[in-house]
């Protein structure tokens, strides 16, 4: 059964980090890599390319709230090998990007585990106003003890508690975003009335994790509510995404796995009482593009074999699994005992086995799948060849579009918009120009009606 989809064209999302690296952890070592990642113009350049030449729907930034310090209980290896030790504050980065762009969506990762709902609601409402309705929140629950230790805790909450807290957190944020009705501001200078107090509401939320009075100090935003992104891979994570997300970011090692994930996720969305066709499911992919196939394959070999130090890979594996692998060798076999003893590793192993088969799996292989181009599908070739691969996935209903991770800056997105986007446009798969002013409009998503707005009997305002 083919999962429903409303849009005829792909959703294109650029995936970045405000860091010394792109999502690919060896990017800083690429011979032409830009070193000005601490300069605001670095991010503004990327944004302009994605908007002006690629007409991307959205650029969004991953984040962690700690250096990778799980390996050896120290940040040393992350610092030594550039394994994502730098992570800038995203609200500042996106504010700077908003000022030099007009259409592209602007997304940031904010944790429901260590932030507070009022802070997150205000941050994204402010960004939505100041960008003219282009804000998106990537909702995460955080992953390891290093983050907990930066917020006064010894260890992070267990998986179930993190999602319980996240459910209540996003419910509170939604209430705060709706605490102003759309027409609350009167701005009547003659009478001196700025806003109608009957249309600005305290939320008086009292729950398991949060007590929040409200109202928010930011009026209702151009989008009504910023777009919600979610990337949970576990069963609980997929259910959470089905309930809340507008865009669901997946990480699947092959098209076969993506097919299954796509159909299962759409079924969960329907079971949650939402329209599956109005929620985008978008896998992470890398693209390596060249003027010829030979050039593309030569570049791919560099990214696969030469740039990521093995210790950087193992450091990042420790981060994502919250397990210290410093007592292991890279050539240690991944045994059933190890899988049973490391929280979060089973899903990684299962995904990689579907990709490489049932032979011996070493820690080196597992670590490489987390830190190199092996972690997701790769589309490699000329612009025409990459466009054809993307079209095949899209027309097979394996996805609703793609989250494209860059291999290096500058270069990766420049190659994509110069060589691939024209081919996608020729096939009618992506836009030639933006149609709306807000991110929701450009995604073809309805603006959520205010809960107190009158309806026409069908639920529409």
N, C-alpha and C positions, 0 to 999 in steps of 0.2 A: 504494500500500500504506500503510495507516494504522499509524503507529508505536505500539508497545505502551505502555500506561499502566496502573498499578495503582490509583491513587487516583481517587475519584469527585468529589472537591472540589478546588478550586484551592489551590495553595500561594501565600500572600501574603507578600511580603518588602518591607520598607521600606529604601530606599537613602538614606544620609545621608553627610555629612562633618562632622567635628568642627572646624568652620571658621566663618569669617564669612559663608559662603554655604551654601545647600543644594547639591545637585549642579548646579542651575541657577545660573550664575555671576552673574546679575543680581538674585538674590533679596534681597541686602542693601539694594537701592534701593526695594523695594516699600514703599508708604507706611506700612503697618502692621507692617513687619518688626520682630521683636524684636532688640534690640541687645545682649542679655546672653549672647552665645555663649561668653564666658569664665567664666560662672557655671555650676556643676554643675547647678543647678536647671533650666536651659534644656534639657539632655538628659534629665533625669528627667521633665520635663513631657511631652516628646515620647513617651518610652517608656510612660508611663502611658496616654496616649491610644491608642497602638497596641495595648496589651495589654488595657486595661479596656473600651474601646469597640469596638475592631476585631478583637480576638483574632487578630492577625497571628502568623504562624509565627516570623518572624525580623526583627530590625532589624540591618543591618550597615553599617559605615562604610568608605568609600573612604579612601585615603591616598596621599600622595607623601612622599618623604624629602627634598624640597627645595622652595623657592619656584620658581615659573616664572621662570627666569633665562636661558633660551636666547635669547629675543628681545632683540637688542641686547647680548647678553652681560651683562645687568643685571637686577636685580629691580625696577627703577624702575617700569615700566609695570604690573607685577602689583600692586605696592604702591599706585600711584596710583589704579588703577581697581578695586581690590578683587578681582582675578582670582585668587582662592584663595591669598592670601599666608599665611593662618593655617591651621595644621594641628596640632592638639593630639595628645598621646600617647594612643593609643587604649586601652591597658590600664588607664590611670587612669580614663578616661571610662566604660568598660564596668564597671569595678569599682563605680563610683558608681551606675550604672544598675542593676546586679544587686541592690543593696541595697534598691531601692524597687519591684522587680518580682518576680514569682513564676513566670511561665510563658513569656514571650516569649524566643525565642532571641537570643543576643548575639554578633554577628560582627564581626571586625576584619580589616583588610588588613595582612598582614605579608609583607615581601619575602624571597624566597629568594636574592636577589642580594647583599644587604648585611648581613643578619642571619646568625646561626649556628644550626644545628639545635637544639642543646641549649637555647639561649635561647628559641626559639619553642616547642619542645615543653613547656618548663616554664611559660611564660606561659599557654598555652592549657589545659594540664592544671590549673593553679591556678584559672583562670577557670571551668573545667568543675566542679571541686569546689565552689568558693565560690558558684556560681550554682545548684547542685543539678542539673547536667547540661544546661546550656544554651549551651555555647560552640560557636562556628563560626569557622573560619579561612578567610579569603579569600586564596588563594595567588596571588601576583603575582611577576613577574620583574623589575619596574622598567623604566622606559622611556627615560631620557635621561641625558646627561652631567652635568646639574646634580646629580642624585642621586649619581652616582659621585664628584663633586668634594667632596661632603660626607663621603665615606668614604675619603679619601686616594688616590683614583684620578683619572686625567685624563679617562678616557672609559669608558662602560659596555661590558660584554661584548657581542659580537655575538649575534644572535638565536639561533643554534644553540647557542652556549655557554651562554647564559642558561637554555635549556630542558634542556640536559644537566645543568647544575648543579641546576636545580629538581627533576629526576627523582631525583637522588641525595639531595638535601636532604630531600624528603618521605619517601623510603624510610628515611632515618636517623630522622626525626621519628617515623614509625610504629613503628620498632623501640624507640625510647625510650619511647613511650607504652605499649608492651607489655613493658617491662623488668620491671615488677611483674606477677605473676599476680594474678588477682582475689582469691584467698583468702590472699595472702601475710601479711597482718597477723593475728597470733595474739592479741596483747594479753593474755597470760597473766600477771597480776600475781603470782600465787603462785610461778611458776617464774622469773619475771623475763625471760621471752622476749617480746619485742615483735613480731618478725616472723620468718618462716622464711627463712633465707638461701638455701635451695635453691629458693625461689620468687621470688627477686629476682636479676636477671641482668645481668651486663655484656654489652653488645652487641658490643664489639670490632669496630667497623666501620672498615675501611681501604679507602678508595675513591680516585677521581680527585681529588675536591675536598675531602673531609673524612676526618679520622681522629677517631673518637669512641669513647671507652671505655665510658661509661655506668657503672651504670644511672642513670636519671633520679631526681631527688630528690623526685619527686611520685608517690605510688602511682597505680595504674590508676584511671581516672576513672569517674564514673557512666555516661557514654555509651560506655565502652570506649575510644573515640577520639572527639574532637570532630568535628563535621560539617565536611566540606571543601567549600568554594566555589571555583569557578574560572571565569575569563571569557576565556580565550584565543580570539582570533578567527582567527588564522592556522591553516594546516593543522597545524603542529606544536602550536599551542595547543589545537586541538580534540582532537588525539590524546592530549595530556597530560590534558585534562579527562576524556576517555573512560576513561582508566586509573585516575584517582584521585578524581574529584569525586563528591560526593553531590548537589550543586546546581550547575548550569551556568548562568551568567549571560551572556545574549547581548545584542547590540546590533544590531538589524536595522531598516532604515528603513521596512519595509512588511510586511504580512502575507504577501505572496507570497515575499519573501526569508526571512521567519521559517519558513514552511512547508518550504522547501528545507533550511534550516539544521537544523530540528528532525529531519527524516527522516535527513539525513546524520549528525547527531550520534548519533542512536539506533543507526544502523548501526555507527558506530565503537565505541560502547559494547559492542555485541554481539560485534564482532570482537575486542575486548579481553578477552572471556571473562566479561563481567559482564551482569547482568540489566538490559536497557534500561528496563524498567518501574519499576525501583527508583531511577532517577536522574532528577531533575527538571531540565527545560530551561525556563528562565524569562527571557523578554525584558524589557529595560528599557522602561518606558512612562511617559509623563507623563499625569496626569489633571487636567483643569480642569473643576471642577464648580460649577454654579450652581443657585439655586432655580428659575430658568427657563433655557431655552436661550439667550435673548438675553443674560442676565447672564453665562453661561458664555463665550459668544463675545466679549463685551466684555472679560472678564478675559484671555482668550486673546490678544486683540490687544495688550493691554498687555505681556504677557510676550514676545510675538514682536517688538514694534516699539520699545519704549520704555526698557527697563531695562538691556540689555547694551551697553556702550560698544564700538564697533568695534575699538578698540585692545585691549580685554580679550579679544575673540574671537581676534585675531591672536596675542596673547601666548600664549593657551592652545593655539592651533594649533601654534605653535613648540614648546611643551612636549611635546605628544603625538607630534610627528613628529621631535623632536630636531634641528630645523633652524631656523636664524636667518632669519626673514622680514623683518628690519628693513630690508633693502635693496629691498624690494618695496612696491608700492602695493596697497591693498585692491582696486583695480580691475584689477590685472594678470590676464591670462588664464592659466589653468592649462594649460600646454602639455605636449606629450609630453616635451620636454626637461626641464621642471621635474619631472614625475613620475619620470623616470628618475634624476634627481639627488637626490631626497629620499627617504631610507629611511622606509618606513612610510606613505607618502602614497597609494600605489597602491590599497590596499584602501579607504581613505576615499573616493577619487574614484570607484571602481567602485560602492560602495554609494550614493553620492549621485546618480550618473548613473542608477541604477535608480529613483531617487526623483523626479528632476527631468527626465530625458530626456537627449538627446545634444547639446543646444545648447551655446553657450559657457558655460564654467564659470569664474567669477572666484575670486580668493582670498577676497573678501568672502563669497561664497556658501559656500565650503569652510569658512571660519572660523566662520560662523554655525551651520553644522551641528554644530560641535564645542562651541559655547558657549551656544546657545539651545535652545528647545524643538524645533528642527528636527532634532536629533541622533537622535531616535527617534520611534516612533508616539505620537500623542496621542489620548486618548479625551476628547472634549469634549461637554458637555451637562448635562442634569439627572441626578440620581442614577439614574433608570430608564434613561436613554439610555446612560450610561456603563456600567452593569451589562450592558445588552444587547450593547454592543460587546465587552466582556470575555467574555461568554458565547459570542459567535460565534467568537472566536479559540479558546477552550477546547474547544468542541464540535467545531470543525474540526480538532482536533489540531495546531494551530499552536504550542502551548505546553502546559506542565503547570501554569501559573500565571503570576504576574507579579512583577517587581521594580519597585516603584512609586517613582519619584523625585519629590521634593517641589519645587514651584515656589517656595514661600516658607514661612517660619516666623514666627509661627504662622499657621495657616489651611489649608494644603494637606491635611495629614493629618486635621485637624478636619473639613473639608468632606467628605473621602472617607469617614470612619467615620460621619458623621452622615447623609449623603445616599446613598452608594453601598452601603455594607455592608448596610444593611437590605434593599435590593433584591437583593443577591447572596444573602442568607440566605433571602429569600422564594422564590428560584429553586433553593434547595438547593445552591448552589455553594460556600459557605464555612461554616465551623463557627459554632455559636452559643456554644460554650464549649470550653475546652481539655479534652482527654481524658486526657493523660498528664502526667508531671512533667518529663520530659526533652525536649529538642528532637527527638531521634530518635523518641521515642514520638509526639510531636505531628505529625511528618512521616510517620509510618508506616514508618520505616526500622528495620531490625533492628540490634540492638546487636552489633557485631563480636565474634565469639568470640575468646578469646585463642588464639594459635597453638599453645600447649601444652595447651589444654583437651581432654579426651577428647570424642569425637564419637559420634553414634549411627549412624555409617556413611553418613550423607547429607551430612556436613559441618556439621551443627548440633551445638552444644554440649549 
